[in-house]
Amino acid sequence: MGLWTLCEGFLLLANALAILNEDRFLAPRGWSFAEVPAGTAKSLKGQVIGLIYATQYMGVPLIIFNVITIVVKLVSG
């Protein structure tokens, strides 16, 4: 496995986290940002929820990385 394949894997993971809908998927399962108390933000669950929201917030850079990956794949075959 090369570095490019690893980067593609992280990009796919970021895409998967970015499309999670809070109202339909996260809140019914207890993974809403509002359900994390201020004191438990350092817990694993709090950090994962923070990662999900950070990924959703960075939509434009994620689109740019997707376009770059598609262009490289089209050029290189």
N, CA, C, O and CB atoms as a CASP TS submission, in Angstrom:
PFRMAT TS
TARGET T0000
AUTHOR 0000-0000-0000
METHOD Language model
MODEL 1
PARENT N/A
ATOM      1  N   MET     1       0.844  -1.159   0.000  1.00  0.00           N
ATOM      2  CA  MET     1       0.000   0.000   0.000  1.00  0.00           C
ATOM      3  C   MET     1       0.897   1.232   0.000  1.00  0.00           C
ATOM      4  O   MET     1       1.810   1.359   0.816  1.00  0.00           O
ATOM      5  CB  MET     1      -0.964  -0.008   1.211  1.00  0.00           C
ATOM      6  N   GLY     2       0.620   2.115  -0.915  1.00  0.00           N
ATOM      7  CA  GLY     2       1.424   3.309  -1.036  1.00  0.00           C
ATOM      8  C   GLY     2       0.831   4.492  -0.301  1.00  0.00           C
ATOM      9  O   GLY     2      -0.252   4.405   0.279  1.00  0.00           O
ATOM     10  N   LEU     3       1.548   5.584  -0.333  1.00  0.00           N
ATOM     11  CA  LEU     3       1.108   6.806   0.329  1.00  0.00           C
ATOM     12  C   LEU     3      -0.162   7.351  -0.319  1.00  0.00           C
ATOM     13  O   LEU     3      -1.050   7.852   0.370  1.00  0.00           O
ATOM     14  CB  LEU     3       2.217   7.860   0.292  1.00  0.00           C
ATOM     15  N   TRP     4      -0.244   7.252  -1.650  1.00  0.00           N
ATOM     16  CA  TRP     4      -1.413   7.765  -2.354  1.00  0.00           C
ATOM     17  C   TRP     4      -2.667   6.976  -1.956  1.00  0.00           C
ATOM     18  O   TRP     4      -3.732   7.562  -1.762  1.00  0.00           O
ATOM     19  CB  TRP     4      -1.195   7.698  -3.882  1.00  0.00           C
ATOM     20  N   THR     5      -2.543   5.670  -1.837  1.00  0.00           N
ATOM     21  CA  THR     5      -3.671   4.835  -1.441  1.00  0.00           C
ATOM     22  C   THR     5      -4.112   5.164  -0.017  1.00  0.00           C
ATOM     23  O   THR     5      -5.307   5.172   0.280  1.00  0.00           O
ATOM     24  CB  THR     5      -3.304   3.348  -1.556  1.00  0.00           C
ATOM     25  N   LEU     6      -3.162   5.430   0.850  1.00  0.00           N
ATOM     26  CA  LEU     6      -3.486   5.814   2.219  1.00  0.00           C
ATOM     27  C   LEU     6      -4.215   7.161   2.252  1.00  0.00           C
ATOM     28  O   LEU     6      -5.180   7.327   3.000  1.00  0.00           O
ATOM     29  CB  LEU     6      -2.209   5.880   3.070  1.00  0.00           C
ATOM     30  N   CYS     7      -3.761   8.111   1.453  1.00  0.00           N
ATOM     31  CA  CYS     7      -4.430   9.411   1.374  1.00  0.00           C
ATOM     32  C   CYS     7      -5.845   9.268   0.828  1.00  0.00           C
ATOM     33  O   CYS     7      -6.758   9.944   1.302  1.00  0.00           O
ATOM     34  CB  CYS     7      -3.626  10.375   0.497  1.00  0.00           C
ATOM     35  N   GLU     8      -6.040   8.396  -0.164  1.00  0.00           N
ATOM     36  CA  GLU     8      -7.380   8.154  -0.698  1.00  0.00           C
ATOM     37  C   GLU     8      -8.284   7.550   0.375  1.00  0.00           C
ATOM     38  O   GLU     8      -9.465   7.888   0.452  1.00  0.00           O
ATOM     39  CB  GLU     8      -7.313   7.224  -1.925  1.00  0.00           C
ATOM     40  N   GLY     9      -7.750   6.682   1.181  1.00  0.00           N
ATOM     41  CA  GLY     9      -8.531   6.093   2.263  1.00  0.00           C
ATOM     42  C   GLY     9      -8.983   7.125   3.275  1.00  0.00           C
ATOM     43  O   GLY     9     -10.134   7.104   3.711  1.00  0.00           O
ATOM     44  N   PHE    10      -8.089   8.029   3.654  1.00  0.00           N
ATOM     45  CA  PHE    10      -8.458   9.100   4.574  1.00  0.00           C
ATOM     46  C   PHE    10      -9.482  10.035   3.953  1.00  0.00           C
ATOM     47  O   PHE    10     -10.371  10.529   4.647  1.00  0.00           O
ATOM     48  CB  PHE    10      -7.226   9.885   4.993  1.00  0.00           C
ATOM     49  N   LEU    11      -9.367  10.285   2.648  1.00  0.00           N
ATOM     50  CA  LEU    11     -10.339  11.124   1.955  1.00  0.00           C
ATOM     51  C   LEU    11     -11.715  10.459   1.945  1.00  0.00           C
ATOM     52  O   LEU    11     -12.727  11.133   2.135  1.00  0.00           O
ATOM     53  CB  LEU    11      -9.874  11.411   0.519  1.00  0.00           C
ATOM     54  N   LEU    12     -11.760   9.154   1.726  1.00  0.00           N
ATOM     55  CA  LEU    12     -13.033   8.442   1.771  1.00  0.00           C
ATOM     56  C   LEU    12     -13.638   8.480   3.165  1.00  0.00           C
ATOM     57  O   LEU    12     -14.852   8.627   3.306  1.00  0.00           O
ATOM     58  CB  LEU    12     -12.850   6.999   1.322  1.00  0.00           C
ATOM     59  N   LEU    13     -12.819   8.351   4.188  1.00  0.00           N
ATOM     60  CA  LEU    13     -13.302   8.438   5.560  1.00  0.00           C
ATOM     61  C   LEU    13     -13.843   9.836   5.866  1.00  0.00           C
ATOM     62  O   LEU    13     -14.881   9.976   6.513  1.00  0.00           O
ATOM     63  CB  LEU    13     -12.181   8.080   6.539  1.00  0.00           C
ATOM     64  N   ALA    14     -13.143  10.858   5.402  1.00  0.00           N
ATOM     65  CA  ALA    14     -13.608  12.233   5.621  1.00  0.00           C
ATOM     66  C   ALA    14     -14.927  12.472   4.886  1.00  0.00           C
ATOM     67  O   ALA    14     -15.809  13.154   5.409  1.00  0.00           O
ATOM     68  CB  ALA    14     -12.540  13.252   5.150  1.00  0.00           C
ATOM     69  N   ASN    15     -15.071  11.918   3.678  1.00  0.00           N
ATOM     70  CA  ASN    15     -16.330  12.039   2.954  1.00  0.00           C
ATOM     71  C   ASN    15     -17.466  11.351   3.707  1.00  0.00           C
ATOM     72  O   ASN    15     -18.580  11.871   3.772  1.00  0.00           O
ATOM     73  CB  ASN    15     -16.194  11.448   1.551  1.00  0.00           C
ATOM     74  N   ALA    16     -17.183  10.193   4.268  1.00  0.00           N
ATOM     75  CA  ALA    16     -18.206   9.466   5.014  1.00  0.00           C
ATOM     76  C   ALA    16     -18.645  10.242   6.252  1.00  0.00           C
ATOM     77  O   ALA    16     -19.831  10.257   6.581  1.00  0.00           O
ATOM     78  CB  ALA    16     -17.687   8.087   5.417  1.00  0.00           C
ATOM     79  N   LEU    17     -17.715  10.878   6.934  1.00  0.00           N
ATOM     80  CA  LEU    17     -18.067  11.659   8.119  1.00  0.00           C
ATOM     81  C   LEU    17     -18.806  12.943   7.742  1.00  0.00           C
ATOM     82  O   LEU    17     -19.653  13.417   8.499  1.00  0.00           O
ATOM     83  CB  LEU    17     -16.809  11.996   8.922  1.00  0.00           C
ATOM     84  N   ALA    18     -18.490  13.500   6.585  1.00  0.00           N
ATOM     85  CA  ALA    18     -19.077  14.774   6.181  1.00  0.00           C
ATOM     86  C   ALA    18     -20.544  14.642   5.800  1.00  0.00           C
ATOM     87  O   ALA    18     -21.288  15.618   5.897  1.00  0.00           O
ATOM     88  CB  ALA    18     -18.302  15.353   5.024  1.00  0.00           C
ATOM     89  N   ILE    19     -20.980  13.465   5.371  1.00  0.00           N
ATOM     90  CA  ILE    19     -22.361  13.337   4.912  1.00  0.00           C
ATOM     91  C   ILE    19     -23.320  12.867   5.997  1.00  0.00           C
ATOM     92  O   ILE    19     -24.514  12.717   5.736  1.00  0.00           O
ATOM     93  CB  ILE    19     -22.421  12.390   3.758  1.00  0.00           C
ATOM     94  N   LEU    20     -22.823  12.631   7.211  1.00  0.00           N
ATOM     95  CA  LEU    20     -23.713  12.198   8.285  1.00  0.00           C
ATOM     96  C   LEU    20     -24.652  13.335   8.677  1.00  0.00           C
ATOM     97  O   LEU    20     -24.205  14.445   8.963  1.00  0.00           O
ATOM     98  CB  LEU    20     -22.901  11.723   9.510  1.00  0.00           C
ATOM     99  N   ASN    21     -25.928  13.059   8.688  1.00  0.00           N
ATOM    100  CA  ASN    21     -26.932  14.053   9.032  1.00  0.00           C
ATOM    101  C   ASN    21     -27.219  13.981  10.527  1.00  0.00           C
ATOM    102  O   ASN    21     -27.471  12.905  11.071  1.00  0.00           O
ATOM    103  CB  ASN    21     -28.229  13.838   8.211  1.00  0.00           C
ATOM    104  N   GLU    22     -27.179  15.127  11.179  1.00  0.00           N
ATOM    105  CA  GLU    22     -27.369  15.131  12.625  1.00  0.00           C
ATOM    106  C   GLU    22     -28.802  14.778  13.008  1.00  0.00           C
ATOM    107  O   GLU    22     -29.014  13.979  13.921  1.00  0.00           O
ATOM    108  CB  GLU    22     -27.001  16.490  13.197  1.00  0.00           C
ATOM    109  N   ASP    23     -29.783  15.353  12.332  1.00  0.00           N
ATOM    110  CA  ASP    23     -31.172  15.139  12.715  1.00  0.00           C
ATOM    111  C   ASP    23     -31.633  13.703  12.464  1.00  0.00           C
ATOM    112  O   ASP    23     -32.367  13.136  13.273  1.00  0.00           O
ATOM    113  CB  ASP    23     -32.063  16.101  11.965  1.00  0.00           C
ATOM    114  N   ARG    24     -31.209  13.123  11.357  1.00  0.00           N
ATOM    115  CA  ARG    24     -31.701  11.795  11.001  1.00  0.00           C
ATOM    116  C   ARG    24     -30.849  10.658  11.551  1.00  0.00           C
ATOM    117  O   ARG    24     -31.371   9.581  11.839  1.00  0.00           O
ATOM    118  CB  ARG    24     -31.780  11.674   9.515  1.00  0.00           C
ATOM    119  N   PHE    25     -29.560  10.880  11.700  1.00  0.00           N
ATOM    120  CA  PHE    25     -28.677   9.770  12.066  1.00  0.00           C
ATOM    121  C   PHE    25     -28.006   9.943  13.418  1.00  0.00           C
ATOM    122  O   PHE    25     -28.024   9.020  14.233  1.00  0.00           O
ATOM    123  CB  PHE    25     -27.626   9.599  11.019  1.00  0.00           C
ATOM    124  N   LEU    26     -27.422  11.087  13.674  1.00  0.00           N
ATOM    125  CA  LEU    26     -26.604  11.247  14.879  1.00  0.00           C
ATOM    126  C   LEU    26     -27.432  11.456  16.141  1.00  0.00           C
ATOM    127  O   LEU    26     -27.165  10.813  17.155  1.00  0.00           O
ATOM    128  CB  LEU    26     -25.663  12.408  14.705  1.00  0.00           C
ATOM    129  N   ALA    27     -28.423  12.332  16.107  1.00  0.00           N
ATOM    130  CA  ALA    27     -29.195  12.653  17.310  1.00  0.00           C
ATOM    131  C   ALA    27     -29.988  11.463  17.853  1.00  0.00           C
ATOM    132  O   ALA    27     -29.991  11.270  19.068  1.00  0.00           O
ATOM    133  CB  ALA    27     -30.141  13.790  17.015  1.00  0.00           C
ATOM    134  N   PRO    28     -30.656  10.658  17.032  1.00  0.00           N
ATOM    135  CA  PRO    28     -31.378   9.514  17.610  1.00  0.00           C
ATOM    136  C   PRO    28     -30.464   8.488  18.286  1.00  0.00           C
ATOM    137  O   PRO    28     -30.929   7.716  19.124  1.00  0.00           O
ATOM    138  CB  PRO    28     -32.176   8.827  16.532  1.00  0.00           C
ATOM    139  N   ARG    29     -29.203   8.467  17.944  1.00  0.00           N
ATOM    140  CA  ARG    29     -28.280   7.506  18.523  1.00  0.00           C
ATOM    141  C   ARG    29     -27.462   8.104  19.681  1.00  0.00           C
ATOM    142  O   ARG    29     -26.597   7.431  20.242  1.00  0.00           O
ATOM    143  CB  ARG    29     -27.347   6.986  17.447  1.00  0.00           C
ATOM    144  N   GLY    30     -27.736   9.350  20.032  1.00  0.00           N
ATOM    145  CA  GLY    30     -27.034   9.978  21.137  1.00  0.00           C
ATOM    146  C   GLY    30     -25.680  10.552  20.767  1.00  0.00           C
ATOM    147  O   GLY    30     -24.840  10.750  21.645  1.00  0.00           O
ATOM    148  N   TRP    31     -25.444  10.827  19.490  1.00  0.00           N
ATOM    149  CA  TRP    31     -24.161  11.358  19.048  1.00  0.00           C
ATOM    150  C   TRP    31     -24.279  12.809  18.606  1.00  0.00           C
ATOM    151  O   TRP    31     -23.508  13.262  17.760  1.00  0.00           O
ATOM    152  CB  TRP    31     -23.604  10.513  17.914  1.00  0.00           C
ATOM    153  N   SER    32     -25.224  13.536  19.162  1.00  0.00           N
ATOM    154  CA  SER    32     -25.410  14.937  18.823  1.00  0.00           C
ATOM    155  C   SER    32     -24.402  15.792  19.596  1.00  0.00           C
ATOM    156  O   SER    32     -23.973  15.429  20.691  1.00  0.00           O
ATOM    157  CB  SER    32     -26.859  15.386  19.129  1.00  0.00           C
ATOM    158  N   PHE    33     -24.038  16.916  19.016  1.00  0.00           N
ATOM    159  CA  PHE    33     -23.078  17.807  19.660  1.00  0.00           C
ATOM    160  C   PHE    33     -23.681  18.423  20.919  1.00  0.00           C
ATOM    161  O   PHE    33     -22.959  18.751  21.861  1.00  0.00           O
ATOM    162  CB  PHE    33     -22.630  18.911  18.688  1.00  0.00           C
ATOM    163  N   ALA    34     -25.002  18.581  20.936  1.00  0.00           N
ATOM    164  CA  ALA    34     -25.672  19.171  22.097  1.00  0.00           C
ATOM    165  C   ALA    34     -25.702  18.205  23.284  1.00  0.00           C
ATOM    166  O   ALA    34     -25.851  18.643  24.425  1.00  0.00           O
ATOM    167  CB  ALA    34     -27.099  19.586  21.728  1.00  0.00           C
ATOM    168  N   GLU    35     -25.564  16.917  23.038  1.00  0.00           N
ATOM    169  CA  GLU    35     -25.636  15.935  24.120  1.00  0.00           C
ATOM    170  C   GLU    35     -24.311  15.717  24.833  1.00  0.00           C
ATOM    171  O   GLU    35     -24.254  14.972  25.811  1.00  0.00           O
ATOM    172  CB  GLU    35     -26.122  14.630  23.582  1.00  0.00           C
ATOM    173  N   VAL    36     -23.263  16.346  24.367  1.00  0.00           N
ATOM    174  CA  VAL    36     -21.956  16.197  25.018  1.00  0.00           C
ATOM    175  C   VAL    36     -21.803  17.317  26.030  1.00  0.00           C
ATOM    176  O   VAL    36     -21.674  18.479  25.644  1.00  0.00           O
ATOM    177  CB  VAL    36     -20.784  16.219  23.974  1.00  0.00           C
ATOM    178  N   PRO    37     -21.813  16.992  27.325  1.00  0.00           N
ATOM    179  CA  PRO    37     -21.615  18.031  28.336  1.00  0.00           C
ATOM    180  C   PRO    37     -20.220  18.655  28.223  1.00  0.00           C
ATOM    181  O   PRO    37     -19.302  18.053  27.667  1.00  0.00           O
ATOM    182  CB  PRO    37     -21.820  17.450  29.744  1.00  0.00           C
ATOM    183  N   ALA    38     -20.081  19.845  28.749  1.00  0.00           N
ATOM    184  CA  ALA    38     -18.817  20.574  28.626  1.00  0.00           C
ATOM    185  C   ALA    38     -17.664  19.841  29.303  1.00  0.00           C
ATOM    186  O   ALA    38     -16.530  19.940  28.836  1.00  0.00           O
ATOM    187  CB  ALA    38     -18.959  21.966  29.219  1.00  0.00           C
ATOM    188  N   GLY    39     -17.907  19.127  30.361  1.00  0.00           N
ATOM    189  CA  GLY    39     -16.843  18.445  31.083  1.00  0.00           C
ATOM    190  C   GLY    39     -16.358  17.174  30.412  1.00  0.00           C
ATOM    191  O   GLY    39     -15.237  16.731  30.661  1.00  0.00           O
ATOM    192  N   THR    40     -17.192  16.580  29.561  1.00  0.00           N
ATOM    193  CA  THR    40     -16.811  15.310  28.933  1.00  0.00           C
ATOM    194  C   THR    40     -16.366  15.479  27.498  1.00  0.00           C
ATOM    195  O   THR    40     -16.359  14.512  26.737  1.00  0.00           O
ATOM    196  CB  THR    40     -17.960  14.342  28.985  1.00  0.00           C
ATOM    197  N   ALA    41     -15.998  16.676  27.116  1.00  0.00           N
ATOM    198  CA  ALA    41     -15.540  16.905  25.743  1.00  0.00           C
ATOM    199  C   ALA    41     -14.196  16.225  25.481  1.00  0.00           C
ATOM    200  O   ALA    41     -13.820  16.031  24.326  1.00  0.00           O
ATOM    201  CB  ALA    41     -15.428  18.407  25.465  1.00  0.00           C
ATOM    202  N   LYS    42     -13.479  15.867  26.528  1.00  0.00           N
ATOM    203  CA  LYS    42     -12.182  15.203  26.365  1.00  0.00           C
ATOM    204  C   LYS    42     -12.323  13.688  26.244  1.00  0.00           C
ATOM    205  O   LYS    42     -11.337  12.991  26.004  1.00  0.00           O
ATOM    206  CB  LYS    42     -11.272  15.541  27.536  1.00  0.00           C
ATOM    207  N   SER    43     -13.530  13.179  26.408  1.00  0.00           N
ATOM    208  CA  SER    43     -13.733  11.732  26.305  1.00  0.00           C
ATOM    209  C   SER    43     -13.631  11.308  24.834  1.00  0.00           C
ATOM    210  O   SER    43     -13.626  12.143  23.930  1.00  0.00           O
ATOM    211  CB  SER    43     -15.118  11.320  26.905  1.00  0.00           C
ATOM    212  N   LEU    44     -13.552  10.021  24.626  1.00  0.00           N
ATOM    213  CA  LEU    44     -13.438   9.506  23.257  1.00  0.00           C
ATOM    214  C   LEU    44     -14.675   9.858  22.441  1.00  0.00           C
ATOM    215  O   LEU    44     -14.562  10.257  21.282  1.00  0.00           O
ATOM    216  CB  LEU    44     -13.229   7.983  23.268  1.00  0.00           C
ATOM    217  N   LYS    45     -15.854   9.712  23.038  1.00  0.00           N
ATOM    218  CA  LYS    45     -17.094  10.040  22.339  1.00  0.00           C
ATOM    219  C   LYS    45     -17.132  11.529  21.991  1.00  0.00           C
ATOM    220  O   LYS    45     -17.539  11.897  20.889  1.00  0.00           O
ATOM    221  CB  LYS    45     -18.319   9.658  23.199  1.00  0.00           C
ATOM    222  N   GLY    46     -16.716  12.376  22.911  1.00  0.00           N
ATOM    223  CA  GLY    46     -16.688  13.811  22.650  1.00  0.00           C
ATOM    224  C   GLY    46     -15.720  14.174  21.544  1.00  0.00           C
ATOM    225  O   GLY    46     -16.002  15.056  20.733  1.00  0.00           O
ATOM    226  N   GLN    47     -14.584  13.504  21.503  1.00  0.00           N
ATOM    227  CA  GLN    47     -13.606  13.780  20.453  1.00  0.00           C
ATOM    228  C   GLN    47     -14.086  13.296  19.097  1.00  0.00           C
ATOM    229  O   GLN    47     -13.839  13.955  18.087  1.00  0.00           O
ATOM    230  CB  GLN    47     -12.275  13.131  20.789  1.00  0.00           C
ATOM    231  N   VAL    48     -14.772  12.152  19.051  1.00  0.00           N
ATOM    232  CA  VAL    48     -15.301  11.651  17.784  1.00  0.00           C
ATOM    233  C   VAL    48     -16.394  12.580  17.265  1.00  0.00           C
ATOM    234  O   VAL    48     -16.447  12.870  16.070  1.00  0.00           O
ATOM    235  CB  VAL    48     -15.849  10.216  17.951  1.00  0.00           C
ATOM    236  N   ILE    49     -17.261  13.045  18.154  1.00  0.00           N
ATOM    237  CA  ILE    49     -18.305  13.982  17.749  1.00  0.00           C
ATOM    238  C   ILE    49     -17.680  15.283  17.255  1.00  0.00           C
ATOM    239  O   ILE    49     -18.150  15.859  16.274  1.00  0.00           O
ATOM    240  CB  ILE    49     -19.274  14.259  18.919  1.00  0.00           C
ATOM    241  N   GLY    50     -16.637  15.748  17.914  1.00  0.00           N
ATOM    242  CA  GLY    50     -15.928  16.939  17.450  1.00  0.00           C
ATOM    243  C   GLY    50     -15.297  16.730  16.084  1.00  0.00           C
ATOM    244  O   GLY    50     -15.300  17.642  15.256  1.00  0.00           O
ATOM    245  N   LEU    51     -14.756  15.541  15.835  1.00  0.00           N
ATOM    246  CA  LEU    51     -14.179  15.222  14.528  1.00  0.00           C
ATOM    247  C   LEU    51     -15.242  15.220  13.443  1.00  0.00           C
ATOM    248  O   LEU    51     -15.005  15.705  12.337  1.00  0.00           O
ATOM    249  CB  LEU    51     -13.475  13.867  14.571  1.00  0.00           C
ATOM    250  N   ILE    52     -16.415  14.676  13.754  1.00  0.00           N
ATOM    251  CA  ILE    52     -17.513  14.663  12.774  1.00  0.00           C
ATOM    252  C   ILE    52     -17.919  16.082  12.425  1.00  0.00           C
ATOM    253  O   ILE    52     -18.087  16.404  11.249  1.00  0.00           O
ATOM    254  CB  ILE    52     -18.731  13.879  13.317  1.00  0.00           C
ATOM    255  N   TYR    53     -18.078  16.933  13.424  1.00  0.00           N
ATOM    256  CA  TYR    53     -18.492  18.307  13.153  1.00  0.00           C
ATOM    257  C   TYR    53     -17.395  19.112  12.466  1.00  0.00           C
ATOM    258  O   TYR    53     -17.700  19.978  11.645  1.00  0.00           O
ATOM    259  CB  TYR    53     -18.898  18.992  14.443  1.00  0.00           C
ATOM    260  N   ALA    54     -16.151  18.856  12.773  1.00  0.00           N
ATOM    261  CA  ALA    54     -15.059  19.550  12.083  1.00  0.00           C
ATOM    262  C   ALA    54     -15.004  19.144  10.617  1.00  0.00           C
ATOM    263  O   ALA    54     -14.735  19.976   9.750  1.00  0.00           O
ATOM    264  CB  ALA    54     -13.712  19.253  12.764  1.00  0.00           C
ATOM    265  N   THR    55     -15.258  17.874  10.338  1.00  0.00           N
ATOM    266  CA  THR    55     -15.260  17.406   8.952  1.00  0.00           C
ATOM    267  C   THR    55     -16.415  18.020   8.189  1.00  0.00           C
ATOM    268  O   THR    55     -16.255  18.384   7.024  1.00  0.00           O
ATOM    269  CB  THR    55     -15.341  15.878   8.893  1.00  0.00           C
ATOM    270  N   GLN    56     -17.571  18.144   8.815  1.00  0.00           N
ATOM    271  CA  GLN    56     -18.715  18.756   8.148  1.00  0.00           C
ATOM    272  C   GLN    56     -18.489  20.242   7.912  1.00  0.00           C
ATOM    273  O   GLN    56     -18.978  20.792   6.926  1.00  0.00           O
ATOM    274  CB  GLN    56     -19.981  18.544   8.967  1.00  0.00           C
ATOM    275  N   TYR    57     -17.770  20.885   8.789  1.00  0.00           N
ATOM    276  CA  TYR    57     -17.496  22.311   8.660  1.00  0.00           C
ATOM    277  C   TYR    57     -16.532  22.596   7.507  1.00  0.00           C
ATOM    278  O   TYR    57     -16.635  23.639   6.861  1.00  0.00           O
ATOM    279  CB  TYR    57     -16.926  22.857   9.966  1.00  0.00           C
ATOM    280  N   MET    58     -15.608  21.689   7.248  1.00  0.00           N
ATOM    281  CA  MET    58     -14.594  21.885   6.211  1.00  0.00           C
ATOM    282  C   MET    58     -15.069  21.326   4.866  1.00  0.00           C
ATOM    283  O   MET    58     -14.379  20.511   4.254  1.00  0.00           O
ATOM    284  CB  MET    58     -13.270  21.217   6.625  1.00  0.00           C
ATOM    285  N   GLY    59     -16.226  21.754   4.417  1.00  0.00           N
ATOM    286  CA  GLY    59     -16.819  21.235   3.192  1.00  0.00           C
ATOM    287  C   GLY    59     -16.075  21.655   1.930  1.00  0.00           C
ATOM    288  O   GLY    59     -15.844  20.825   1.052  1.00  0.00           O
ATOM    289  N   VAL    60     -15.702  22.911   1.824  1.00  0.00           N
ATOM    290  CA  VAL    60     -15.054  23.417   0.607  1.00  0.00           C
ATOM    291  C   VAL    60     -13.671  22.785   0.394  1.00  0.00           C
ATOM    292  O   VAL    60     -13.388  22.354  -0.723  1.00  0.00           O
ATOM    293  CB  VAL    60     -14.922  24.946   0.677  1.00  0.00           C
ATOM    294  N   PRO    61     -12.803  22.709   1.400  1.00  0.00           N
ATOM    295  CA  PRO    61     -11.532  22.015   1.172  1.00  0.00           C
ATOM    296  C   PRO    61     -11.712  20.543   0.819  1.00  0.00           C
ATOM    297  O   PRO    61     -10.928  19.986   0.051  1.00  0.00           O
ATOM    298  CB  PRO    61     -10.660  22.131   2.397  1.00  0.00           C
ATOM    299  N   LEU    62     -12.739  19.917   1.373  1.00  0.00           N
ATOM    300  CA  LEU    62     -13.012  18.519   1.058  1.00  0.00           C
ATOM    301  C   LEU    62     -13.418  18.361  -0.401  1.00  0.00           C
ATOM    302  O   LEU    62     -13.018  17.398  -1.055  1.00  0.00           O
ATOM    303  CB  LEU    62     -14.106  17.968   1.973  1.00  0.00           C
ATOM    304  N   ILE    63     -14.196  19.283  -0.907  1.00  0.00           N
ATOM    305  CA  ILE    63     -14.572  19.260  -2.324  1.00  0.00           C
ATOM    306  C   ILE    63     -13.344  19.443  -3.206  1.00  0.00           C
ATOM    307  O   ILE    63     -13.206  18.769  -4.227  1.00  0.00           O
ATOM    308  CB  ILE    63     -15.614  20.356  -2.629  1.00  0.00           C
ATOM    309  N   ILE    64     -12.460  20.342  -2.823  1.00  0.00           N
ATOM    310  CA  ILE    64     -11.241  20.579  -3.594  1.00  0.00           C
ATOM    311  C   ILE    64     -10.358  19.339  -3.617  1.00  0.00           C
ATOM    312  O   ILE    64      -9.833  18.973  -4.669  1.00  0.00           O
ATOM    313  CB  ILE    64     -10.465  21.765  -3.015  1.00  0.00           C
ATOM    314  N   PHE    65     -10.190  18.686  -2.467  1.00  0.00           N
ATOM    315  CA  PHE    65      -9.387  17.453  -2.422  1.00  0.00           C
ATOM    316  C   PHE    65     -10.017  16.342  -3.253  1.00  0.00           C
ATOM    317  O   PHE    65      -9.303  15.555  -3.875  1.00  0.00           O
ATOM    318  CB  PHE    65      -9.217  16.980  -0.976  1.00  0.00           C
ATOM    319  N   ASN    66     -11.347  16.271  -3.271  1.00  0.00           N
ATOM    320  CA  ASN    66     -12.021  15.282  -4.108  1.00  0.00           C
ATOM    321  C   ASN    66     -11.781  15.546  -5.591  1.00  0.00           C
ATOM    322  O   ASN    66     -11.539  14.614  -6.358  1.00  0.00           O
ATOM    323  CB  ASN    66     -13.517  15.277  -3.816  1.00  0.00           C
ATOM    324  N   VAL    67     -11.847  16.798  -5.991  1.00  0.00           N
ATOM    325  CA  VAL    67     -11.613  17.153  -7.397  1.00  0.00           C
ATOM    326  C   VAL    67     -10.174  16.826  -7.793  1.00  0.00           C
ATOM    327  O   VAL    67      -9.932  16.290  -8.874  1.00  0.00           O
ATOM    328  CB  VAL    67     -11.909  18.656  -7.639  1.00  0.00           C
ATOM    329  N   ILE    68      -9.234  17.145  -6.932  1.00  0.00           N
ATOM    330  CA  ILE    68      -7.822  16.835  -7.218  1.00  0.00           C
ATOM    331  C   ILE    68      -7.615  15.328  -7.365  1.00  0.00           C
ATOM    332  O   ILE    68      -6.907  14.870  -8.262  1.00  0.00           O
ATOM    333  CB  ILE    68      -6.907  17.387  -6.098  1.00  0.00           C
ATOM    334  N   THR    69      -8.246  14.565  -6.468  1.00  0.00           N
ATOM    335  CA  THR    69      -8.116  13.106  -6.537  1.00  0.00           C
ATOM    336  C   THR    69      -8.725  12.556  -7.817  1.00  0.00           C
ATOM    337  O   THR    69      -8.152  11.663  -8.441  1.00  0.00           O
ATOM    338  CB  THR    69      -8.778  12.453  -5.324  1.00  0.00           C
ATOM    339  N   ILE    70      -9.872  13.074  -8.210  1.00  0.00           N
ATOM    340  CA  ILE    70     -10.510  12.614  -9.448  1.00  0.00           C
ATOM    341  C   ILE    70      -9.647  12.936 -10.660  1.00  0.00           C
ATOM    342  O   ILE    70      -9.494  12.101 -11.551  1.00  0.00           O
ATOM    343  CB  ILE    70     -11.897  13.250  -9.609  1.00  0.00           C
ATOM    344  N   VAL    71      -9.084  14.137 -10.701  1.00  0.00           N
ATOM    345  CA  VAL    71      -8.252  14.537 -11.838  1.00  0.00           C
ATOM    346  C   VAL    71      -6.994  13.660 -11.906  1.00  0.00           C
ATOM    347  O   VAL    71      -6.611  13.219 -12.989  1.00  0.00           O
ATOM    348  CB  VAL    71      -7.861  16.039 -11.728  1.00  0.00           C
ATOM    349  N   VAL    72      -6.360  13.407 -10.774  1.00  0.00           N
ATOM    350  CA  VAL    72      -5.167  12.563 -10.760  1.00  0.00           C
ATOM    351  C   VAL    72      -5.504  11.145 -11.218  1.00  0.00           C
ATOM    352  O   VAL    72      -4.741  10.532 -11.964  1.00  0.00           O
ATOM    353  CB  VAL    72      -4.544  12.534  -9.354  1.00  0.00           C
ATOM    354  N   LYS    73      -6.647  10.629 -10.771  1.00  0.00           N
ATOM    355  CA  LYS    73      -7.048   9.286 -11.185  1.00  0.00           C
ATOM    356  C   LYS    73      -7.357   9.232 -12.687  1.00  0.00           C
ATOM    357  O   LYS    73      -7.047   8.241 -13.348  1.00  0.00           O
ATOM    358  CB  LYS    73      -8.272   8.829 -10.380  1.00  0.00           C
ATOM    359  N   LEU    74      -7.959  10.284 -13.219  1.00  0.00           N
ATOM    360  CA  LEU    74      -8.242  10.317 -14.656  1.00  0.00           C
ATOM    361  C   LEU    74      -6.968  10.405 -15.494  1.00  0.00           C
ATOM    362  O   LEU    74      -6.878   9.796 -16.560  1.00  0.00           O
ATOM    363  CB  LEU    74      -9.149  11.492 -14.979  1.00  0.00           C
ATOM    364  N   VAL    75      -6.000  11.154 -15.016  1.00  0.00           N
ATOM    365  CA  VAL    75      -4.757  11.338 -15.751  1.00  0.00           C
ATOM    366  C   VAL    75      -3.872  10.086 -15.667  1.00  0.00           C
ATOM    367  O   VAL    75      -3.300   9.645 -16.664  1.00  0.00           O
ATOM    368  CB  VAL    75      -4.003  12.559 -15.213  1.00  0.00           C
ATOM    369  N   SER    76      -3.775   9.534 -14.468  1.00  0.00           N
ATOM    370  CA  SER    76      -2.858   8.408 -14.281  1.00  0.00           C
ATOM    371  C   SER    76      -3.446   7.061 -14.669  1.00  0.00           C
ATOM    372  O   SER    76      -2.707   6.105 -14.904  1.00  0.00           O
ATOM    373  CB  SER    76      -2.419   8.353 -12.861  1.00  0.00           C
ATOM    374  N   GLY    77      -4.734   6.980 -14.736  1.00  0.00           N
ATOM    375  CA  GLY    77      -5.365   5.732 -15.197  1.00  0.00           C
ATOM    376  C   GLY    77      -5.756   4.865 -14.139  1.00  0.00           C
ATOM    377  O   GLY    77      -6.296   3.788 -14.391  1.00  0.00           O
TER
END
